[in-house]
Amino acid sequence: SSEIIMRLLITRTLLLYPVTKHGLKRFQCLDAVNKVHSVFRPSSYLPTLGVNVRNYAAPAEKKVFQRNKPHCNVGTIGHVDHGKT
């Protein structure tokens, strides 16, 4: 009985070992890649630079008012209703 259990354990270990070994190598490789990327990532060693860019409109030329129409003063007598109630 113990011999059968031992054989099953050995067989299981031999069958699973390549999978486990491959998974472990893959994990170690990914870990190494992440470490390399973190070394070459500029944000890991450069301070954060705040970039503020403001785009102002170009100053327009001053226009001098010119009256093209004749002046007409319309006066109001009484109360002016501005639509407010």
C-alpha positions as CSV (number, residue, x, y, z in Angstrom):
1,S,0.0,0.0,0.0
2,S,2.7,2.5,0.9
3,E,4.7,1.3,-2.2
4,I,1.7,2.2,-4.4
5,I,1.3,5.6,-2.7
6,M,5.1,6.2,-3.2
7,R,4.9,5.3,-6.9
8,L,1.9,7.6,-7.4
9,L,3.7,10.5,-5.7
10,I,6.9,9.9,-7.8
11,T,4.8,9.6,-11.0
12,R,2.8,12.7,-10.2
13,T,6.0,14.6,-9.4
14,L,7.7,13.5,-12.6
15,L,4.6,14.4,-14.6
16,L,4.1,17.8,-13.0
17,Y,7.7,18.8,-12.7
18,P,8.2,20.1,-16.3
19,V,5.0,22.2,-16.0
20,T,6.1,23.6,-12.6
21,K,9.6,24.2,-13.9
22,H,8.3,26.0,-17.0
23,G,5.9,28.1,-14.9
24,L,8.7,29.0,-12.5
25,K,11.1,29.9,-15.3
26,R,8.4,32.1,-16.9
27,F,7.6,33.8,-13.6
28,Q,11.4,34.5,-13.0
29,C,11.8,35.8,-16.6
30,L,8.8,38.1,-16.2
31,D,10.2,39.3,-12.8
32,A,13.6,40.0,-14.4
33,V,11.9,41.9,-17.3
34,N,9.9,44.0,-14.9
35,K,13.1,44.9,-13.0
36,V,14.9,45.9,-16.2
37,H,11.9,48.0,-17.3
38,S,11.7,49.7,-14.0
39,V,15.4,50.7,-14.3
40,F,14.9,52.2,-17.7
41,R,11.6,53.9,-17.0
42,P,12.3,57.6,-16.8
43,S,9.6,58.2,-14.2
44,S,11.5,56.1,-11.8
45,Y,14.5,58.4,-11.6
46,L,13.3,61.8,-13.0
47,P,11.2,64.2,-11.0
48,T,7.8,64.9,-12.3
49,L,7.9,68.0,-14.4
50,G,4.7,70.0,-14.5
51,V,4.2,71.4,-18.0
52,N,1.9,74.4,-18.1
53,V,1.3,75.8,-21.6
54,R,-0.9,78.8,-22.1
55,N,-1.9,79.9,-25.6
56,Y,-3.0,83.5,-25.6
57,A,-4.7,85.1,-28.5
58,A,-2.5,87.4,-30.6
59,P,-3.2,91.0,-29.7
60,A,-5.6,92.4,-32.2
61,E,-5.0,95.8,-33.8
62,K,-6.9,98.7,-32.2
63,K,-9.9,99.6,-34.4
64,V,-11.1,103.2,-34.3
65,F,-14.9,103.5,-34.2
66,Q,-16.3,104.9,-37.4
67,R,-19.9,106.0,-37.7
68,N,-21.2,104.8,-41.1
69,K,-24.9,105.4,-40.3
70,P,-26.5,108.7,-39.3
71,H,-27.1,109.0,-35.5
72,C,-30.8,108.6,-34.5
73,N,-31.7,109.1,-30.8
74,V,-34.9,107.3,-30.0
75,G,-36.2,108.4,-26.6
76,T,-38.7,106.6,-24.4
77,I,-41.5,108.3,-22.5
78,G,-42.7,106.4,-19.5
79,H,-42.0,103.0,-18.1
80,V,-39.8,100.5,-20.0
81,D,-40.8,96.9,-19.5
82,H,-37.7,94.7,-19.7
83,G,-39.6,91.5,-19.5
84,K,-39.1,91.0,-15.8
85,T,-42.2,90.4,-13.7
